[in-house]
Amino acid sequence: MKTILAVIITLHGFIHFMGYAKAFNLAEMNQLTQQISRPAGVIWLITGLLFVLVAVLFFFNKDWWWMPAMVAVILSHLLIIINWQDAKFGTIANAIILLMLTGGFGMWNFHRSFVNEYKEGLVRTSKIPEELLTEADIMHLPLPVQKYIRYSGALNKEKVRNVRICFTGEMRSKTIDWFKISTVQYNFFDHPTRLFYMTGKIKGLTVPGYHRYINGKASMQIKPFGLIPVVNEKGDVLNQAETVTVFNDMCLLVPASLIDKRIKWEETDSLSAKASFTCNGITIAATLYFSKEGQLVNFVSDDRYEVSDNQNKHIRFSTPVKNYKLHNGRYAPAYGEAIWHYPEGEFVYGKFIIETIEYNVGEE
């Protein structure tokens, strides 16, 4: 579909070159019966070139492609009005492109809210003094958690102020079959923050979603074309659910953050530990399970609500992980799953491949 639309935009641009050719007598243009002045011919040329540029930007997924498209459509329609007898059918192509650029603007504008918030977080956390994580920082933790942090390679490296995580994978719900996703997220640890932007492909349609959690307050929006809010969740239920998610990220992907004073630990045995995490009056609990090598292999919590499908009920939630590899000098899993443990059985609703993890990202 993207290729077809790019071809339509390109052909529409080429048609505008006919006006330029007519104005400068470069070729016989019997299709154009009205006279076109040379200044007008230059505008026909510029408009055609703009449409070709728009087609290239659109095909290569440049999210600002709609900006030159808006200029091109305005110029094109002015030319059509002036030369209505010859060019009136160009209105159809302009109408198609106008619908496309409306969606393009919506996607760009929706994404900008995510960009503005993560940039604000990067500026804030860049002012935190750099400190190394040492053995003294982890001595109060349960032994398996200490071993995990050592295994991860976090010791004698900078304490983590923020992290940027990208992954791909697929998700589903009880009512929607598996669909592909790609995500970018930023987590900040001075004030627990998770800014998670997801792009899903559902039945050929690109659907963006933004999960936002800042110091205990969460929201979740899913907007096709960045315009239509098919999901717009917030409130106490989501605040608690996303507090579990934030702590899950800390445990699975940023073990250096487990020295946080908002975490209370209880050692259970050599391969597991219980923890509670409190953020802005919300306290959640989880059990962490480790391998003999020191890898965290599962995270289980009974404090996460399922907010999809209008359930809003406590359901056991787990995230088994595996395939540890180096991410910028620190070990973290490369694959994980998200599972609801319903009374009737387990339901895997997410499969994730962690592509990159960047620690202490600077200002952009």
Phi, psi and chi 1 to 4 in degrees:
 res  aa     phi    psi   chi1   chi2   chi3   chi4
   1 MET       -  -42.8  178.5   59.7   72.2      -
   2 LYS   -59.6  -41.4 -179.5  176.3   72.1  173.6
   3 THR   -64.6  -43.3  -58.1      -      -      -
   4 ILE   -60.6  -45.4  -67.4  170.7      -      -
   5 LEU   -65.3  -38.3  -69.0  172.5      -      -
   6 ALA   -64.3  -38.0      -      -      -      -
   7 VAL   -65.9  -42.1  168.7      -      -      -
   8 ILE   -59.1  -45.5  -69.8  171.7      -      -
   9 ILE   -62.9  -42.0  -62.3  170.2      -      -
  10 THR   -63.8  -46.8  -57.4      -      -      -
  11 LEU   -62.2  -39.6  -68.3  175.3      -      -
  12 HIS   -61.0  -39.4 -171.0   49.4      -      -
  13 GLY   -65.1  -42.3      -      -      -      -
  14 PHE   -61.4  -36.5  -75.2  166.8      -      -
  15 ILE   -60.0  -34.1  -70.9  171.0      -      -
  16 HIS   -66.2  -24.8  -73.6   74.4      -      -
  17 PHE   -65.2  -22.1  -63.9  151.9      -      -
  18 MET   -62.9  -37.8  -64.9  169.2   62.1      -
  19 GLY   -64.2  -38.1      -      -      -      -
  20 TYR   -65.8  -44.9  171.9   72.5      -      -
  21 ALA   -62.3  -38.8      -      -      -      -
  22 LYS   -63.9  -45.0  171.1   85.3  172.8 -178.8
  23 ALA   -65.1  -34.0      -      -      -      -
  24 PHE  -105.1   11.8  -73.8   85.0      -      -
  25 ASN    54.4   41.0  -63.1  -45.2      -      -
  26 LEU   -83.8  -18.9  -61.4  177.9      -      -
  27 ALA  -164.6  158.8      -      -      -      -
  28 GLU   -71.4  125.2  -72.6  -70.3  -29.2      -
  29 MET  -124.6   74.9  -69.3  -66.8  161.8      -
  30 ASN   -65.7  -19.8  -63.2  -35.1      -      -
  31 GLN   -69.0  -23.6  -57.3   93.1  -31.6      -
  32 LEU  -105.0  108.0  -57.8  177.2      -      -
  33 THR   -90.1  -21.5   60.1      -      -      -
  34 GLN   -85.2  148.9  -63.3  174.6 -101.1      -
  35 GLN   -72.2  142.9  -70.9  -60.7  -46.9      -
  36 ILE  -125.4  122.9  -61.1  175.5      -      -
  37 SER   -72.3  162.4   67.5      -      -      -
  38 ARG   -65.0  -42.1  -70.9 -163.2  168.1 -166.7
  39 PRO   -58.7  -40.8  -27.4   36.4      -      -
  40 ALA   -66.0  -35.6      -      -      -      -
  41 GLY   -61.3  -38.0      -      -      -      -
  42 VAL   -63.0  -39.5  171.8      -      -      -
  43 ILE   -65.7  -39.4  -63.0  174.8      -      -
  44 TRP   -58.1  -43.3  -79.9   92.8      -      -
  45 LEU   -64.1  -47.9  173.7   64.1      -      -
  46 ILE   -60.6  -42.1  -68.5  170.6      -      -
  47 THR   -63.5  -43.3  -55.0      -      -      -
  48 GLY   -61.8  -43.3      -      -      -      -
  49 LEU   -63.9  -38.6  -68.8  172.8      -      -
  50 LEU   -60.9  -43.0  -85.9  173.5      -      -
  51 PHE   -64.2  -38.8  -84.0  121.9      -      -
  52 VAL   -64.2  -43.4  173.2      -      -      -
  53 LEU   -59.3  -43.9  172.6   63.7      -      -
  54 VAL   -59.6  -42.7  167.0      -      -      -
  55 ALA   -60.6  -42.0      -      -      -      -
  56 VAL   -66.0  -46.7  172.1      -      -      -
  57 LEU   -63.1  -40.8  -65.2  175.2      -      -
  58 PHE   -64.7  -44.3  175.0   76.4      -      -
  59 PHE   -64.1  -35.8 -175.4   79.1      -      -
  60 PHE   -95.0   18.8  -72.6  103.0      -      -
  61 ASN    60.8   34.7  -62.8  -43.6      -      -
  62 LYS   -78.2  118.9  -59.1  -61.4 -178.6 -178.1
  63 ASP   -70.6   -9.4   61.0   -0.1      -      -
  64 TRP  -100.0   15.8   50.0  -84.1      -      -
  65 TRP   -59.7  -27.2   69.6  -89.7      -      -
  66 TRP   -67.7  -21.8   62.7  -88.4      -      -
  67 MET   -66.0  -56.7  -62.6 -179.5 -172.8      -
  68 PRO   -65.2  -26.7   19.9  -31.3      -      -
  69 ALA   -63.5  -39.0      -      -      -      -
  70 MET   -63.5  -42.9 -178.1  175.9  -67.5      -
  71 VAL   -63.1  -43.8  176.0      -      -      -
  72 ALA   -62.6  -44.0      -      -      -      -
  73 VAL   -64.1  -41.5  167.3      -      -      -
  74 ILE   -62.5  -48.7  -69.0  170.7      -      -
  75 LEU   -61.1  -43.5  -71.6  175.3      -      -
  76 SER   -61.8  -42.8  176.6      -      -      -
  77 HIS   -70.9  -33.9 -152.6   65.2      -      -
  78 LEU   -61.3  -42.9  -73.0  173.0      -      -
  79 LEU   -64.0  -38.8  -67.4  170.4      -      -
  80 ILE   -63.8  -42.5  -71.9  170.8      -      -
  81 ILE   -62.7  -43.3  -68.7  170.7      -      -
  82 ILE   -65.5  -36.1  -65.5  168.6      -      -
  83 ASN  -115.5   45.9  -59.9  -87.3      -      -
  84 TRP   -55.0  -42.0 -177.8 -104.5      -      -
  85 GLN   -59.4  -40.4 -178.6  179.0  -26.5      -
  86 ASP   -91.3  -27.2  -65.0  -32.6      -      -
  87 ALA  -117.3    8.6      -      -      -      -
  88 LYS   -59.4  -30.7   58.0 -172.6  174.5 -176.1
  89 PHE   -71.7  -14.1  -68.6  110.7      -      -
  90 GLY   -65.2  -17.4      -      -      -      -
  91 THR   -58.7  -34.2  -56.4      -      -      -
  92 ILE   -63.8  -48.7  -61.6  171.2      -      -
  93 ALA   -63.5  -41.0      -      -      -      -
  94 ASN   -63.5  -36.2  -82.2  -15.8      -      -
  95 ALA   -64.6  -41.1      -      -      -      -
  96 ILE   -62.7  -46.9  -66.4  170.7      -      -
  97 ILE   -66.6  -35.3  -63.2  168.3      -      -
  98 LEU   -62.5  -41.9 -177.5   61.7      -      -
  99 LEU   -62.6  -42.0  -74.7  173.2      -      -
 100 MET   -62.8  -45.6  -68.6  168.9   58.1      -
 101 LEU   -70.7  -26.2   76.1   84.3      -      -
 102 THR   -62.4  -44.3  -59.6      -      -      -
 103 GLY   -66.0  -38.9      -      -      -      -
 104 GLY   -61.9  -42.5      -      -      -      -
 105 PHE   -63.4  -43.3  165.7   75.8      -      -
 106 GLY   -59.6  -44.9      -      -      -      -
 107 MET   -62.2  -45.2  -63.6  -85.7  -77.0      -
 108 TRP   -62.7  -45.7  175.4   85.3      -      -
 109 ASN   -66.4  -39.7 -169.1   50.1      -      -
 110 PHE   -63.4  -43.4 -173.5   48.4      -      -
 111 HIS   -67.1  -32.1 -173.8 -106.5      -      -
 112 ARG   -61.4  -33.9  -73.0  -53.6  -61.0  174.0
 113 SER   -62.2  -39.2   59.3      -      -      -
 114 PHE   -64.6  -47.0  163.8   68.2      -      -
 115 VAL   -60.8  -46.1  171.9      -      -      -
 116 ASN   -61.6  -39.3  -69.5  -22.3      -      -
 117 GLU   -74.1  -39.7  -71.5 -168.4  -56.4      -
 118 TYR   -71.1  -33.1   82.2   64.5      -      -
 119 LYS   -65.3  -37.5  -75.6 -172.1  174.0 -179.0
 120 GLU   -61.4  -41.7 -179.2 -177.7  -46.7      -
 121 GLY   -65.7  -38.4      -      -      -      -
 122 LEU   -64.7  -40.9  -67.0  178.6      -      -
 123 VAL   -63.3  -44.4  170.7      -      -      -
 124 ARG   -63.2  -48.9 -173.7 -176.5   71.4 -110.5
 125 THR   -76.4  -17.4   53.9      -      -      -
 126 SER   -67.0  -17.1   69.1      -      -      -
 127 LYS   -88.8   -5.7  -62.1  172.7 -176.6  176.0
 128 ILE   -76.4  129.2  -61.5  173.2      -      -
 129 PRO   -59.8  143.4  -20.7   31.5      -      -
 130 GLU   -74.9  137.8  -65.6 -178.8    6.1      -
 131 GLU  -142.9  146.2 -101.7 -173.7  -78.6      -
 132 LEU   -87.5  145.5  -65.2 -176.6      -      -
 133 LEU   -84.9  123.8 -176.8   70.5      -      -
 134 THR  -120.8  172.6   66.8      -      -      -
 135 GLU   -57.9  -36.1  -77.3  -77.5  -10.2      -
 136 ALA   -62.1  -29.5      -      -      -      -
 137 ASP   -72.4  -23.0  -68.3  -50.0      -      -
 138 ILE  -110.0    0.5   69.3  171.0      -      -
 139 MET   -65.7  -23.2  -67.8  -52.1  -65.7      -
 140 HIS   -82.6   -5.9   67.7  -72.1      -      -
 141 LEU   -84.7  155.9  -59.1  176.0      -      -
 142 PRO   -56.2  149.7  -25.4   35.1      -      -
 143 LEU   -56.3  -43.4  -67.9  176.9      -      -
 144 PRO   -65.6  -29.1   17.1  -28.8      -      -
 145 VAL   -71.9  -41.0 -180.0      -      -      -
 146 GLN   -57.2  -47.5  -68.3 -175.9   36.4      -
 147 LYS   -61.2  -39.2 -173.4  175.1 -178.7  179.9
 148 TYR   -63.0  -44.3  172.1   47.3      -      -
 149 ILE   -65.0  -40.3  -67.2  173.1      -      -
 150 ARG   -63.4  -45.5  -66.7 -171.6 -170.7  100.1
 151 TYR   -57.6  -39.0  169.5   84.4      -      -
 152 SER   -66.5  -17.9   73.7      -      -      -
 153 GLY    84.4   16.6      -      -      -      -
 154 ALA   -79.9  -21.9      -      -      -      -
 155 LEU   -65.6  144.1  -75.6  179.6      -      -
 156 ASN    62.4   21.1  -58.9  -46.4      -      -
 157 LYS  -118.0  169.1  -68.2 -173.4  175.7   71.6
 158 GLU   -58.5  139.9  -77.0 -177.1   42.1      -
 159 LYS   -61.5  147.5  -67.9 -179.9  178.5  178.9
 160 VAL   -87.8  123.2  178.7      -      -      -
 161 ARG   -96.3  -35.4  -57.7 -179.7  -61.7  -84.4
 162 ASN  -154.7  167.4   64.8   59.8      -      -
 163 VAL  -149.7  144.1   63.7      -      -      -
 164 ARG  -116.2  126.0 -179.0 -179.7 -169.2  -93.2
 165 ILE  -125.9  132.0  -55.4  163.1      -      -
 166 CYS  -123.1  133.8  -62.5      -      -      -
 167 PHE  -145.6  163.0   59.7   80.8      -      -
 168 THR  -121.8  169.9   55.6      -      -      -
 169 GLY   160.6 -151.8      -      -      -      -
 170 GLU  -149.3  151.2   52.0 -174.6  -11.2      -
 171 MET  -135.7  165.8  -63.5 -174.7   70.7      -
 172 ARG  -157.8  171.4   65.2  172.5  175.1  170.5
 173 SER  -136.0 -175.8   70.6      -      -      -
 174 LYS   -67.8  -20.6  -75.9 -172.9  170.9 -178.7
 175 THR  -110.8  -12.2   56.6      -      -      -
 176 ILE  -123.9  129.5  -59.0  174.3      -      -
 177 ASP   -72.1  172.7 -157.7    1.6      -      -
 178 TRP   -53.4  135.7  -70.6  107.2      -      -
 179 PHE  -139.1  149.7   59.2   92.6      -      -
 180 LYS   -75.5  146.0  -59.3  -69.7 -175.8 -177.8
 181 ILE  -136.5  155.5   61.7  165.3      -      -
 182 SER  -136.8  143.9   59.7      -      -      -
 183 THR  -137.7  155.4   75.7      -      -      -
 184 VAL  -133.7  133.6 -179.8      -      -      -
 185 GLN  -141.6  150.8   76.4  179.2   71.2      -
 186 TYR  -122.6  132.1  -73.2   80.8      -      -
 187 ASN  -117.6  138.8  -67.6   46.8      -      -
 188 PHE  -124.8  143.4  -58.2   93.3      -      -
 189 PHE  -113.1   -6.2  -58.6  102.0      -      -
 190 ASP   -70.2  -51.4   54.2  -18.7      -      -
 191 HIS  -116.7  114.0  -50.2  -60.0      -      -
 192 PRO   -48.8  116.2  -28.2   36.5      -      -
 193 THR  -139.5  136.6  -60.7      -      -      -
 194 ARG  -136.8  116.2 -179.5  179.8 -172.3  -99.3
 195 LEU  -114.6  109.2  -53.1  174.5      -      -
 196 PHE  -122.8  113.4  176.4   91.9      -      -
 197 TYR  -111.8  123.6 -167.5   87.2      -      -
 198 MET  -121.9  139.1  177.5 -175.7   77.3      -
 199 THR  -117.4  119.2  -57.1      -      -      -
 200 GLY  -109.8  151.4      -      -      -      -
 201 LYS  -111.6  104.7  -72.1  -77.4 -171.5 -178.7
 202 ILE  -117.5  111.8  -57.2  176.4      -      -
 203 LYS    52.7   43.1  -64.0 -177.7  178.6  178.6
 204 GLY    82.2   -4.9      -      -      -      -
 205 LEU  -100.4  132.1 -177.0   67.0      -      -
 206 THR   -81.8  120.5  -60.9      -      -      -
 207 VAL  -122.8  114.1  180.0      -      -      -
 208 PRO   -88.8  149.8   31.3  -31.7      -      -
 209 GLY  -139.3  146.6      -      -      -      -
 210 TYR  -131.5  115.0 -177.3   25.0      -      -
 211 HIS  -101.6  125.5  -66.7 -136.9      -      -
 212 ARG  -125.6  126.8  176.5 -178.5 -179.1  -89.5
 213 TYR  -135.8  119.5  178.5   98.8      -      -
 214 ILE  -133.9  110.0  -61.2  178.7      -      -
 215 ASN    51.4   48.7 -156.0   28.7      -      -
 216 GLY    92.7   -5.8      -      -      -      -
 217 LYS  -109.7  124.8  -61.6  -65.5 -176.3 -177.7
 218 ALA  -123.1  152.3      -      -      -      -
 219 SER  -145.8  154.0   62.6      -      -      -
 220 MET  -140.4  121.2  177.7  174.0   64.2      -
 221 GLN  -126.1  135.9  -70.8 -172.8  -43.7      -
 222 ILE  -125.4  121.6  -62.2  175.5      -      -
 223 LYS  -133.8  102.3  -71.8 -174.2  175.4 -177.0
 224 PRO   -54.7  133.1  -25.4   34.9      -      -
 225 PHE    60.4   11.9  -54.5  109.6      -      -
 226 GLY    68.4   13.0      -      -      -      -
 227 LEU  -119.7  -37.3  -62.5  170.1      -      -
 228 ILE  -107.8  108.0  -53.0  162.2      -      -
 229 PRO   -77.7   90.5   28.1  -31.4      -      -
 230 VAL   -77.1  -22.9  -64.3      -      -      -
 231 VAL  -131.8  130.8  174.5      -      -      -
 232 ASN  -148.3   81.7 -170.0   12.7      -      -
 233 GLU  -104.1  144.1  -63.7  -79.6   -7.6      -
 234 LYS  -164.6  172.1   59.0 -176.6  177.0  179.9
 235 GLY   118.7 -177.8      -      -      -      -
 236 ASP   -62.2  -39.4  -67.2  -18.0      -      -
 237 VAL   -61.6  -47.4  168.8      -      -      -
 238 LEU   -69.3  -35.9 -172.8   65.0      -      -
 239 ASN   -57.5  -44.0  -67.1  -16.4      -      -
 240 GLN   -70.8  -43.1  178.7  165.5  -32.5      -
 241 ALA   -58.8  -43.4      -      -      -      -
 242 GLU   -77.3  -21.3  -69.1  -60.6  -68.8      -
 243 THR   -65.2  -38.9  -60.5      -      -      -
 244 VAL   -62.5  -43.0  176.8      -      -      -
 245 THR   -62.2  -42.6  -54.7      -      -      -
 246 VAL   -61.1  -45.4  165.6      -      -      -
 247 PHE   -67.1  -34.9 -173.1   49.4      -      -
 248 ASN   -59.2  -45.1 -179.1  -98.8      -      -
 249 ASP   -59.5  -44.3  -76.5  -11.6      -      -
 250 MET   -59.3  -44.9  -66.4  169.2   67.4      -
 251 CYS   -70.0  -46.5  -66.2      -      -      -
 252 LEU   -79.4  -36.4  -62.9  179.8      -      -
 253 LEU  -117.3  -18.2  -57.8  172.8      -      -
 254 VAL  -136.5   67.6 -163.1      -      -      -
 255 PRO   -58.2  -25.2   14.0  -27.5      -      -
 256 ALA   -61.6  -21.7      -      -      -      -
 257 SER   -80.4   -5.7   68.2      -      -      -
 258 LEU   -76.7    2.5  -62.4 -178.1      -      -
 259 ILE   -85.0   -2.1   62.6  169.7      -      -
 260 ASP   -53.5  131.8 -164.5  -53.9      -      -
 261 LYS   -69.7  -11.6  -69.3 -179.5  170.9   54.3
 262 ARG   -79.0   -3.1  -72.7  163.0  -73.9 -140.3
 263 ILE  -102.1  131.5  -53.6  171.1      -      -
 264 LYS  -111.3  131.4  -56.7  -60.6 -179.7 -174.1
 265 TRP  -111.9  150.1  -69.1   97.5      -      -
 266 GLU  -139.4  118.4  176.7 -171.8  -16.5      -
 267 GLU   -78.9  131.0 -173.9  168.8  -20.4      -
 268 THR  -105.3  -47.9   50.2      -      -      -
 269 ASP  -158.8 -170.0   56.5   44.1      -      -
 270 SER   -71.4  -14.8   62.4      -      -      -
 271 LEU  -122.4   14.6  -64.2  177.9      -      -
 272 SER  -155.9  161.9   65.3      -      -      -
 273 ALA  -155.2  148.5      -      -      -      -
 274 LYS  -104.1  148.1  -68.5 -177.6  178.7  179.5
 275 ALA  -144.1  149.5      -      -      -      -
 276 SER  -123.0  142.7   63.0      -      -      -
 277 PHE  -127.2  128.3  173.6   66.9      -      -
 278 THR  -117.3  130.5  -59.5      -      -      -
 279 CYS  -138.9  115.7 -179.9      -      -      -
 280 ASN    51.5   46.7 -160.8   16.5      -      -
 281 GLY    86.7   -5.2      -      -      -      -
 282 ILE  -101.5  123.1  -58.4  170.1      -      -
 283 THR  -117.1  128.0  -61.7      -      -      -
 284 ILE  -126.2  160.0   59.0   89.2      -      -
 285 ALA  -128.1  155.0      -      -      -      -
 286 ALA  -154.5  157.9      -      -      -      -
 287 THR  -114.7  132.4  -57.8      -      -      -
 288 LEU  -107.9  136.0  -79.1   60.0      -      -
 289 TYR  -118.3  135.8  -64.1   92.5      -      -
 290 PHE  -122.9  155.2  -56.7   89.2      -      -
 291 SER   -87.4  169.0   69.3      -      -      -
 292 LYS   -63.8  -26.0  -67.7  179.6 -179.8  178.8
 293 GLU   -77.4  -13.2  -65.4   74.7   24.6      -
 294 GLY   106.6    1.9      -      -      -      -
 295 GLN   -79.0  139.9  -62.0  174.3  -13.4      -
 296 LEU   -75.9  124.9  176.7   60.1      -      -
 297 VAL  -113.8  -16.1  -66.2      -      -      -
 298 ASN  -160.6  151.4 -155.1   -4.4      -      -
 299 PHE  -130.4  125.9  171.9  104.8      -      -
 300 VAL  -129.6  130.6  179.0      -      -      -
 301 SER  -139.4  144.3  176.6      -      -      -
 302 ASP  -104.3   11.7  -68.5  -42.1      -      -
 303 ASP  -108.3   11.9  -72.8  -21.5      -      -
 304 ARG  -103.5  126.7 -166.1  172.1 -170.3  -90.9
 305 TYR   -79.7  144.2  -73.5   97.5      -      -
 306 GLU   -89.3  112.1 -176.6 -168.9   13.5      -
 307 VAL   -95.4   -8.3  -63.7      -      -      -
 308 SER   -79.7  161.7   64.5      -      -      -
 309 ASP    56.1   22.1  -57.7  -30.0      -      -
 310 ASN    58.7   31.5  -62.6  -46.9      -      -
 311 GLN   -76.8  -55.8  -67.3  -73.3  -36.3      -
 312 ASN    49.2   45.4  -70.9  -15.4      -      -
 313 LYS  -128.3  149.9  -65.3 -173.0  -63.0 -172.2
 314 HIS   -65.7  123.4  -80.9  106.7      -      -
 315 ILE  -132.4  136.4  -57.0  -69.6      -      -
 316 ARG   -58.9  136.5  174.9  163.2  -72.9 -172.7
 317 PHE  -127.6  132.3  164.0   78.1      -      -
 318 SER  -139.4  156.1   69.0      -      -      -
 319 THR  -138.2   79.0   52.0      -      -      -
 320 PRO   -65.9  141.1   23.7  -32.6      -      -
 321 VAL  -133.4  161.6  -66.3      -      -      -
 322 LYS  -162.2 -175.2   60.4 -177.8  179.0  179.7
 323 ASN    59.5   56.7  -60.4  -17.4      -      -
 324 TYR   -63.5  140.6  -85.1   70.2      -      -
 325 LYS  -150.8  168.5   71.0  174.1 -173.0  178.6
 326 LEU   -76.1  130.4  -81.6  173.4      -      -
 327 HIS  -122.7  102.3  -60.9  -94.3      -      -
 328 ASN    52.1   48.8  -74.3  -62.5      -      -
 329 GLY    84.7    4.0      -      -      -      -
 330 ARG  -132.4  141.4  -55.3  179.5 -170.0 -134.3
 331 TYR   -82.0  135.2  -78.7   99.4      -      -
 332 ALA  -153.7  158.3      -      -      -      -
 333 PRO   -65.3  153.6   21.5  -31.5      -      -
 334 ALA  -105.1  -12.0      -      -      -      -
 335 TYR  -143.4  139.7  176.8   80.3      -      -
 336 GLY  -151.2  162.5      -      -      -      -
 337 GLU  -128.7  154.9  -65.6 -179.5  -12.0      -
 338 ALA  -117.1  129.0      -      -      -      -
 339 ILE  -131.7  131.9  -57.5  173.4      -      -
 340 TRP   -94.5  135.6  -69.4  118.5      -      -
 341 HIS  -104.8   83.6  -64.8 -100.3      -      -
 342 TYR   -74.4  158.8  -67.3  115.9      -      -
 343 PRO   -55.2  -32.8  -26.4   34.4      -      -
 344 GLU   -84.6   -4.9   63.5  -90.0   24.3      -
 345 GLY   140.1  171.6      -      -      -      -
 346 GLU   -71.0  144.7  -66.4 -176.9   -0.9      -
 347 PHE  -133.0  105.7 -178.4   80.8      -      -
 348 VAL   -76.8  117.2  178.2      -      -      -
 349 TYR  -111.1   -4.7   73.3   88.8      -      -
 350 GLY  -148.9  138.5      -      -      -      -
 351 LYS  -128.3  121.8  -61.6  178.3 -178.5  179.2
 352 PHE  -126.6  134.6  -50.5  111.9      -      -
 353 ILE  -110.8  114.0  -61.0  170.0      -      -
 354 ILE   -78.3  115.5  -65.3   90.7      -      -
 355 GLU   -86.2  -51.4  -57.0  -73.0   -6.1      -
 356 THR  -143.9  147.6   60.7      -      -      -
 357 ILE  -132.9  123.3  -55.3  175.9      -      -
 358 GLU  -118.7  127.4  -60.1  170.4   64.1      -
 359 TYR  -101.5  142.2  -53.9   92.1      -      -
 360 ASN    53.2   59.2  -64.4  -30.2      -      -
 361 VAL   -70.0  136.3  179.9      -      -      -
 362 GLY   -83.6  177.1      -      -      -      -
 363 GLU   -61.7  143.2  -65.2 -179.1   48.0      -
 364 GLU  -106.8      -  -64.0 -179.2    2.2      -
